[in-house]
Amino acid sequence: MRRLRRIKILATLGPASSDSAMIRKLFEAGADMFRINMSHTSHDKMRELVETIRNVESNYGRPIGILVDLQGPKLRLGSFAEGAVQLHNGEAFVLDSDKTPGDKSRVYLPHPEILKALRPGHALLLDDGKVRLIAEETSPDRAVTRVVVGGRMSDRKGVSLPDTDLPVSAMTAKDRADLEAALATGIDWIALSFVQRGDDVAEAKKLVRGRASIMSKIEKPQAIDRLAEILEESDALMVARGDLGVELPLERVPALQKQMTRMARRAGKPVVIATQMLESMISSPVPTRAEVSDVATAVYEGADAIMLSAESAAGKFPIEAVSTMNRIGEEVERDPTFRSVIHAQRPEPEQTVGDAIADAARQIAETLDLSAIICWTSSGSTAMRVARERPKSPIVAITPNMRAGRKLSVVWGVHCVVADDALDQDDMVQRANRIAFRDGFARAGQRVIVVAGVPLGTPGATNMLRIANVGSDSDADF
């Protein structure tokens, strides 16, 4: 199951893709990792999906990562006496703490934290931005707003606040329950919604206690302003373009996507580009030309992974959507200009032994045209450091830790093999050669470079390089 592309594919599971046969087909079509969205999934169903994915993983003998996406706070209006009203431009509209059903002049807002944090001039976006209000008078009990963009408004529609820093946790009681249920199944990644500050991630990390890695979803303007502190606390980023496009001008999102991709790469942490990548394939077997270009742009930017949401979860053509992403990734990476674009974006190595070794491995591999860079890694950090360099040579990660292998399923260019730890350096090199030969990364007579930490099995101790010749068969004495 060697992939012919470096960028990874993350597929969301749902009604269209929840049985064993479909998950197997999605993996064969190119999905490297699966997302379970807790906004639409019960604990029992989540456990069933995790078990199914693990069975597929066992059948193919290759680590498959599982990402559980927490719902986060859902801010919504109350109800209307007649079920819906029409808001007109220029009219006043009041949001208050009165639980009485609303009318065309007011409605209950069951979130006192919003009323306390709102200030005159702040915008309120209702129903995914279809209706826009501006606060004119605010108090802890009510906010008088002016309708800037009117429209029909009905019960329980969502509220977004692009200008307001809300003093609320990124995790609700539901999220905490979902988190514990997910961690009990041994999932690999947690996607944290509604992140506004680094403290939100730190709070989640205390609950996770190292049992999974945390991917922060960047979907709010407040997160953009504090991106450095959020990235510092996070294990990875997800560029949630859909929500960003609601709370920010749409024209800002492409630039922010590029900035976040490069920022995450500089930090050596995975970044996933998400939302509406092949949206038309929910109902069509082929994407639009614009969608193909959008996916290709993420590949050229050097993102670690691209994600399918409703396309694979609820669409009519989930396998075709994954196959299409797979073909786009392969084609872009065959483009002669791809390497020059990736090279131009390469960050300088940090002043650590691990980064210096990873940078040297890339340079040596390119200078000598080596067939592969093989990383022995206990925690996955060695492979992630090498992936940060976006080398031309394939990256093979060998780890004795299945958990590390699953974590690496979202990391650019890493083909992971779970195997017993090496006995010593000679054993490490010989087995690296055998695996490179077996999995088709090197032929007899070709050379590979082996990267590891000595003493073996020490997490994060990347400090060794060794060039090795591959023998004529998998049992040869190297």
C-alpha positions in Angstrom: 0.0 0.0 0.0 2.8 2.4 -0.8 1.4 5.8 -1.9 2.8 7.5 -5.0 2.3 11.0 -3.5 3.7 12.8 -0.4 0.6 14.8 0.7 -1.8 12.8 2.9 -5.5 12.5 2.5 -7.9 12.7 5.5 -11.4 11.4 4.8 -14.4 12.0 7.1 -16.7 9.1 7.9 -20.4 9.3 8.0 -23.7 7.8 6.7 -22.1 7.2 3.2 -19.0 5.6 4.6 -19.5 3.8 7.9 -19.4 0.1 7.0 -16.3 -2.1 6.8 -16.4 -2.6 3.0 -16.6 1.2 2.3 -13.8 2.1 4.7 -11.6 -0.5 3.1 -12.4 0.9 -0.3 -11.6 4.4 0.9 -8.2 3.3 2.2 -7.4 1.5 -1.0 -8.5 4.6 -3.0 -6.0 6.7 -1.0 -7.3 7.7 2.4 -4.4 7.7 4.9 -6.4 8.8 7.9 -10.0 8.9 9.0 -12.0 11.7 10.8 -14.9 11.0 13.1 -17.1 14.1 13.6 -18.6 14.1 17.1 -21.2 16.7 16.0 -23.0 13.9 14.3 -21.7 10.7 15.9 -22.8 8.9 19.1 -20.4 7.2 21.4 -21.5 3.8 20.4 -21.2 4.6 16.7 -17.7 6.2 17.3 -16.6 3.0 19.0 -17.9 0.9 16.1 -16.1 3.1 13.6 -12.8 2.9 15.5 -13.0 -0.9 15.7 -13.8 -1.1 12.0 -10.8 1.1 11.1 -8.5 -1.0 13.3 -9.7 -4.2 11.6 -8.9 -2.6 8.2 -5.5 -1.6 9.5 -4.8 -5.1 10.7 -5.7 -6.6 7.3 -3.4 -4.3 5.4 -0.6 -4.1 8.0 -0.1 -0.4 7.7 -0.8 2.2 10.4 -4.0 4.2 9.9 -4.6 7.3 11.9 -7.9 8.3 13.5 -8.9 11.9 14.2 -11.9 12.6 16.5 -13.3 16.1 15.9 -14.9 17.7 18.9 -18.0 19.8 18.3 -17.0 22.8 20.5 -19.5 25.5 21.7 -22.5 26.0 19.5 -23.8 29.6 19.9 -27.5 29.8 18.8 -30.5 32.1 19.0 -33.6 31.2 20.9 -36.9 30.6 19.2 -39.5 32.8 17.6 -43.2 32.8 18.4 -44.1 32.3 14.7 -41.1 30.1 13.9 -39.4 32.7 11.7 -39.2 36.5 11.0 -38.0 38.7 8.2 -35.2 41.1 9.2 -34.9 44.2 7.1 -31.9 46.4 6.4 -31.7 49.4 8.8 -34.1 48.1 11.4 -33.3 47.7 15.0 -33.2 44.2 16.4 -32.7 43.3 20.1 -30.9 40.3 21.6 -31.8 39.9 25.2 -32.0 37.5 28.2 -35.8 37.3 28.2 -36.7 33.6 27.4 -40.1 34.7 25.8 -40.3 33.6 22.2 -39.1 36.3 19.9 -40.6 38.5 17.1 -39.4 40.8 14.4 -38.0 43.2 17.0 -36.3 40.9 19.5 -35.2 37.4 20.3 -33.8 35.5 23.3 -30.0 34.9 23.3 -29.3 32.0 25.6 -25.6 32.9 26.0 -25.1 35.5 28.8 -21.4 35.4 28.0 -22.1 37.0 24.6 -24.1 39.8 26.1 -21.4 40.5 28.6 -18.6 40.6 26.0 -20.4 42.5 23.2 -19.4 46.1 22.7 -20.8 48.8 20.4 -19.5 48.4 16.9 -19.1 44.6 17.1 -20.6 42.5 14.3 -23.0 39.6 14.8 -23.4 37.1 12.0 -26.5 34.9 12.0 -27.1 31.7 10.1 -23.6 31.2 8.7 -23.3 34.9 7.9 -26.5 35.2 5.8 -27.7 38.0 8.2 -25.4 40.6 9.6 -26.0 42.8 12.6 -24.0 45.6 14.2 -24.2 46.2 18.0 -25.2 49.8 18.9 -26.0 49.6 22.6 -24.8 46.8 24.9 -25.4 45.8 28.5 -25.1 42.4 30.4 -28.9 41.8 29.8 -29.5 43.0 26.2 -27.9 44.3 23.0 -29.6 46.7 20.6 -28.3 46.0 17.1 -28.9 47.5 13.6 -29.6 45.1 10.7 -26.9 45.7 8.1 -27.7 42.7 5.9 -31.3 41.4 6.4 -33.0 38.1 5.6 -35.2 35.4 7.0 -34.3 34.3 10.5 -35.8 31.2 12.2 -35.5 29.2 15.4 -32.0 28.2 16.8 -29.9 29.7 14.1 -26.2 30.0 14.8 -24.5 33.1 16.0 -20.9 34.1 15.0 -19.0 37.0 16.6 -15.9 37.9 14.5 -15.1 41.0 16.7 -15.8 39.6 20.1 -13.3 37.8 22.3 -15.6 35.4 24.2 -14.5 34.3 27.7 -15.6 30.8 27.2 -13.8 27.5 27.1 -13.2 25.7 23.8 -14.7 22.6 25.4 -18.3 22.0 26.5 -19.6 19.3 28.8 -20.4 17.3 25.7 -16.9 17.7 24.4 -15.4 16.5 27.7 -17.6 13.4 27.6 -16.8 12.8 23.9 -13.1 13.3 24.6 -13.0 10.7 27.3 -15.0 8.2 25.2 -12.7 8.7 22.3 -9.5 8.4 24.3 -10.8 5.1 25.8 -10.8 3.6 22.3 -7.2 4.6 21.7 -7.7 7.1 18.9 -4.7 9.1 17.7 -5.6 12.7 17.2 -8.2 15.1 18.7 -9.4 18.1 16.7 -10.2 21.0 19.0 -12.9 23.4 17.8 -13.5 27.0 18.8 -9.9 27.7 19.7 -9.3 31.4 20.5 -6.1 31.3 22.5 -3.2 29.1 23.5 -4.9 28.5 26.9 -7.7 26.7 25.2 -5.2 24.1 23.9 -3.4 23.9 27.2 -6.7 23.1 28.9 -7.4 20.3 26.5 -3.9 18.9 26.9 -4.4 18.6 30.6 -7.5 16.4 30.0 -5.8 14.4 27.3 -2.7 13.7 29.4 -0.6 12.6 26.5 -3.1 9.9 25.3 -3.5 11.5 21.9 -2.1 14.4 19.9 -4.1 17.7 19.6 -4.9 19.4 16.3 -6.2 22.9 16.7 -8.8 24.0 14.2 -8.2 27.6 13.2 -11.7 28.9 12.4 -12.0 32.2 14.4 -10.4 35.6 13.8 -9.3 35.7 17.5 -7.2 32.6 16.8 -5.5 34.3 13.9 -4.4 37.1 16.2 -2.8 34.6 18.6 -1.6 32.0 16.1 1.9 31.8 17.5 0.8 30.9 21.0 -1.8 28.4 19.7 0.8 26.7 17.5 3.2 26.5 20.4 0.7 24.6 22.4 -0.6 22.4 19.5 0.7 19.3 17.9 -0.8 20.2 14.5 -3.1 22.8 12.9 -6.2 22.5 10.8 -7.1 25.4 8.5 -10.9 25.3 8.8 -11.6 27.5 5.8 -15.4 27.3 6.0 -15.8 28.9 9.4 -13.0 31.3 8.7 -14.8 32.4 5.6 -18.0 33.2 7.6 -16.2 35.4 10.2 -13.6 37.0 8.0 -13.9 38.5 4.5 -13.6 35.6 2.0 -10.8 37.3 0.1 -8.6 37.0 3.2 -8.8 33.3 3.6 -6.4 32.2 0.8 -3.6 34.4 2.1 -4.2 33.1 5.7 -4.1 29.5 4.4 -0.7 30.1 2.9 0.6 31.9 6.1 -0.6 29.1 8.4 0.8 26.4 6.1 4.2 28.0 6.2 4.1 28.8 9.9 3.3 25.2 10.8 6.0 23.9 8.5 8.6 26.2 10.1 7.5 24.8 13.5 7.8 21.2 12.1 4.1 20.5 12.9 1.6 19.0 10.5 -1.0 21.3 8.9 -4.3 20.1 7.3 -6.3 22.1 4.7 -10.0 21.5 5.2 -13.5 22.4 4.0 -15.2 22.5 0.6 -12.1 21.1 -1.2 -14.3 19.0 -3.6 -17.7 20.2 -2.5 -19.4 19.6 -5.8 -18.6 15.9 -5.5 -21.2 15.5 -2.8 -23.6 15.1 -5.7 -21.4 14.9 -8.8 -18.9 12.1 -9.8 -16.5 14.8 -11.1 -15.2 18.0 -9.4 -15.2 21.5 -10.9 -12.0 22.9 -12.5 -11.8 25.4 -9.7 -11.9 22.7 -7.0 -9.1 20.8 -8.7 -7.0 24.0 -8.7 -7.9 24.5 -5.0 -6.6 21.1 -4.1 -3.6 21.5 -6.3 -2.7 24.8 -4.5 -2.6 23.1 -1.2 -0.3 20.4 -2.6 2.0 23.1 -4.1 2.1 24.9 -0.7 3.5 21.8 0.9 0.6 21.2 3.3 0.8 17.9 5.1 -2.7 16.8 4.4 -5.9 17.7 2.6 -9.3 16.8 4.0 -12.7 15.6 2.7 -15.7 16.5 4.8 -19.3 15.9 3.5 -17.8 14.6 0.2 -16.8 11.3 1.9 -19.2 11.4 4.9 -22.5 12.0 3.2 -21.9 12.4 -0.5 -23.0 10.1 -3.3 -19.4 9.5 -4.5 -17.1 9.0 -1.6 -14.6 6.7 -3.3 -14.5 8.9 -6.4 -13.7 11.9 -4.2 -10.8 10.2 -2.5 -9.5 8.9 -5.8 -9.7 12.3 -7.3 -7.7 13.8 -4.5 -5.2 11.0 -4.9 -4.8 11.7 -8.6 -4.4 15.4 -8.1 -1.7 14.9 -5.5 0.2 12.5 -7.7 0.0 14.8 -10.8 1.1 17.9 -9.0 4.0 16.2 -7.4 5.1 15.0 -10.8 5.1 18.6 -12.1 8.8 19.7 -12.8 8.0 23.0 -11.0 6.8 21.3 -7.8 10.2 20.7 -6.4 11.3 24.3 -7.0 8.1 25.7 -5.3 8.6 23.4 -2.3 12.3 24.3 -2.1 11.6 28.0 -2.2 9.4 27.7 0.9 11.9 25.7 2.9 12.6 27.2 6.3 16.0 27.4 7.9 16.7 24.6 10.3 16.4 25.4 14.0 19.6 25.4 16.1 19.0 21.9 17.4 20.9 18.7 16.8 17.8 17.0 15.5 17.1 19.8 12.9 20.7 19.9 11.8 20.7 16.2 11.3 17.4 16.3 9.3 18.7 19.1 7.1 22.0 17.3 6.5 20.1 14.1 5.6 18.1 15.9 3.0 21.2 17.6 1.5 23.1 14.3 1.4 20.2 12.5 -0.1 19.8 15.1 -2.9 23.6 15.4 -3.6 24.1 11.6 -3.8 20.6 10.9 -5.3 19.9 8.4 -2.6 16.8 6.2 -3.0 15.3 6.9 0.4 15.7 8.5 3.8 15.0 5.9 6.5 14.2 7.1 10.0 14.3 4.9 13.0 11.9 6.6 15.4 10.4 5.8 18.8 8.1 8.8 19.2 7.8 9.9 15.5 9.8 13.1 16.1 12.7 12.0 13.9 10.4 11.4 10.9 8.6 14.7 11.5 11.9 16.6 11.6 12.9 15.1 8.2 9.4 15.7 6.8 9.8 19.4 7.7 12.6 19.5 5.1 10.3 18.2 2.3 13.1 16.1 0.8 13.0 14.8 -2.8 13.8 11.3 -1.6 11.0 9.2 0.0 10.8 9.1 3.8 10.4 5.7 5.4 9.8 5.7 9.2 10.4 2.5 11.1 9.0 2.5 14.6 8.4 -0.2 17.3 5.5 1.9 18.5 2.1 1.5 16.7 0.9 4.7 18.3 3.7 6.7 16.7 3.0 5.1 13.4 -0.6 6.1 13.5 0.3 9.6 14.5 2.6 9.9 11.4 -0.2 9.0 9.0 -1.0 12.8 8.7 2.7 13.8 8.2 3.9 14.8 4.7 5.7 12.1 2.8 6.1 9.6 5.6 5.6 5.9 4.8 5.5 4.2 8.2 6.4 0.6 9.0 5.9 -0.8 12.5 8.6 -3.3 13.4 10.5 -4.5 16.5 13.2 -2.1 17.6 16.8 -2.7 16.4 19.2 -4.5 18.6 22.2 -2.3 17.7 23.4 0.0 14.9 24.3 -2.8 12.5 21.0 -4.5 13.0 19.3 -1.1 12.5 21.0 -0.6 9.1 20.5 -4.1 7.9 16.8 -4.1 8.7 16.4 -0.6 7.2 17.8 -1.9 4.0 15.6 -4.9 4.0 12.4 -2.8 4.5 13.5 -0.3 1.8 14.0 -3.2 -0.6 10.8 -5.1 0.4 8.5 -2.0 0.1 10.0 -0.9 -3.2 11.9 2.2 -2.1 15.3 0.9 -3.2 16.7 -1.7 -5.6 19.8 -3.9 -5.2 22.9 -1.8 -5.5 21.2 1.5 -4.6 22.0 3.5 -1.5 19.8 4.9 1.3 20.6 7.1 4.3 19.6 6.0 7.8 18.7 8.6 10.4 18.3 7.7 14.0 18.9 8.6 17.6 21.6 6.9 19.7 21.1 5.3 22.1 18.3 3.5 20.3 14.8 4.0 21.7 15.5 7.4 23.2 12.6 9.7 22.1 13.7 12.9 20.4 17.4 12.1 20.3 18.0 12.4 16.6 21.8 12.5 16.3 23.1 9.9 13.8 23.4 9.6 10.0 24.6 6.5 8.1 24.7 5.8 4.3 24.1 2.2 3.4 24.1 0.0 0.3 21.1 -2.1 -0.4 21.7 -5.8 -1.1 20.3 -8.0 -3.8 17.5 -9.5 -1.9 15.6 -9.1 1.4 17.8 -11.8 3.1 21.1 -10.5 2.0 24.0 -9.8 4.4 24.4 -6.0 4.1 
